[in-house]
Amino acid sequence: MRQEAKVPMISEAEYLDLERASETKNEYYQGEVFAMAGASRRHNIIVSNIIGRLNYQLIKKPCIAYPSDMRLKIEASGLYTYPDVMVVCGEEKFGDEKQETLLNPDVIIEVLSDSTESYDRGKKFENYRKLDSLREYVLISQNCRKIEKYARTEKRQWLLTESDEENPTIILESIGCELKLSEVYDKIEDI
């Protein structure tokens, strides 16, 4: 969740040093640091449900699901960010020996909020598309029971699949998992 609170321009190395000592998470892009806002109760429940469901489905598979404390770097653009959920299969690639910054997720999932939805759909997705490893990008609404999945085709196009009450399951082909509306929104009664 991004807020437009800027600090003076700093180098990538300075950002990483500050981030390692910080109690809060910050994005970094082209010398600027952006504070990330905290998440709502609904947001946290949805992320927890997704992580739990994916972890169960990934048992005995060479894949790992990471929550939002794992930092991502998009090497092609220089963006450092913290997706809500990332899944990587096979060999993990990290920015350095500390293994704090993942470079090659297969799947990225973002839970939309009013303050970040346009960013998640726009500039952030533009940056994510620069990841050669990325196969699927999933957006999950907090305001209604809806999941959108963008899957990269062999021609490097992005194909949209939507889930709703009539089509309650999204299949994540790249990792052999599925997300069901009833499980993603478990314990959320007010939408």
N, C-alpha and C positions, 0 to 999 in steps of 0.2 A: 504494500500500500504506500503510495508515494505522495509526499507533500512537497510543495514548492519552496521549502526552506533551504536556501542556498548558503554555502560557506565559501570563502575565497578559493580560487583555483589552486589545486594541489596536484602533485604527481601521483602516478599509480602506486608507486612504492610507499609514499606518504599515506595514501588512502588505506592501503593494506595494514600498515602499522597502526593507524588510528582505529581501524575497524577491529583489529584483534584486541584492542584495549577497551573498546566501546561496550557499554551495556545495552545499547540500542543498535538496530540494523540501519544501514545507510546504503543507498545505491551510489554508483560512481559512473560518470559518463563525461568524457572529454574534459577532464580537469575539474569537474564540478561534483559536489557531494550533495545528495538529496536525502533528507531524513525520511524514514518510512514510518507511517502511522501504525498504531496498534490495531489489532483486528477485533471485530465484534464477537459476541458470544455465538451468534449464528454462523459466522465465518469459521470460527474455531471448531465448532461441532462438525460442519461439513468437511473440513480438512481432516479432522480426526477420523471420521467415517471413511473417507477415501483411503487414507493411509492404512487403516485396519483392513479394509476389503482388499486392497492391492497386496498387502503383505501376505494375507491368507492365500491369494491366488498365485503368488510368486514363490511359494514354498517349493523347494527342489528345482527351481529354475535359476539360471545364472543372471538374475536381475536383482536390483536393489531399488527400493522406493525411499526417497529422501523427503523429509518435511522441510519447511521453510527456513530452517537454520543452516542448510547447506547453500553456500554461495555459488552462483553461476557466473562464469565469464564468457562472453561472446567475443572470441579473439578477433573476428573480422571487423567489429565495430568498437571494441574496447569497453562495452557496457558490462558492469558488475551489478548483479541483482540477486534477489532471493525469491524465486518462484514458490508458490504455495506447495507444490508437489513436483518432484522430478523422478523419473525412472530411467535407469541406465542398465543395459544388458550387455553382458560380455565384459571386455576390459574397460575399466574406468580410467579416464585420463584426468589428471589434476594439474592445476596451475603451478604447484611446487611440491616439495616433499612433505609439507605440513598437511596436505590433503584436505584443505578447507575450501577449495574452489574447484568445482567440477567443470569440465570443458565439453563433455560429450553426452548429454542426455538424449534418450530416444523419445521420451514423452515428457511434456511439460503441461501441468494443470494449474490454472489460475481460477480462484474463486472471485467473482466480480463483486465490487462494491460501487456505490454511487460515485465515490471520489476517484476511483481508479479505472472504471469501465472503459472510458474512451482511450486511455493510455494502454490498457491491456489489449484492446482490439486494434489499436493503431501503431504508435511508435514502438511499443514493446514487442508486438508481433512482428513488425518489420525487422527488428533486431534479431528475434528468435529465428526468423526464416534464414538468417545467415549461418546458422549452425548446420553443418553438413550432416551431423548425426541425427538431427531432429526428424522424426517420422510423423508424430501426431501432437497437435496442440489442442488442449481441451479447455473450454470456458464454462464455468458453472455459475448460474445465477443464484444470488441470495434472496431475490425478491419474488421469484416464482420457481416452480419445479421444472427446470429446463437445463439441458446439457447440450453444448455445441462442440463438435469435434471437427477439426481441420486435419486432413490427412494428406501428406505429400505424395503425389503420384510420381511415376517413373519419369514423366516429362517436367518434373519440378513445379507442377501446379498444385494448388491446395484445394481439395475437395471437401465441401461442408456436408456434415451429417448432423441432424438435429434430433434430440430426444424430447419427448413430452409425454403427457399421460397416455396418449394413444400408441406411442412408440417408446416404451419405458426403459429400453436398454441400449447403451452405446458399447460397441465392441472396439477394443483397442487391439487391432490386429498385430501391430508391431511387437507387442509383448504378450499376446495370448491371454488377455484379461477382458473383463466386462465391468461396466459401471451401471447399476440399476438405480433408477430414481428412488425407489423405496429404501434402498440401502444408503445412498448418498444423503438423503434428507431424513434419515432416521432420527427421531427425537426432536424434530423441528415441526411444530404443529401450526405455527402462525403464518404459513404461506400456502 
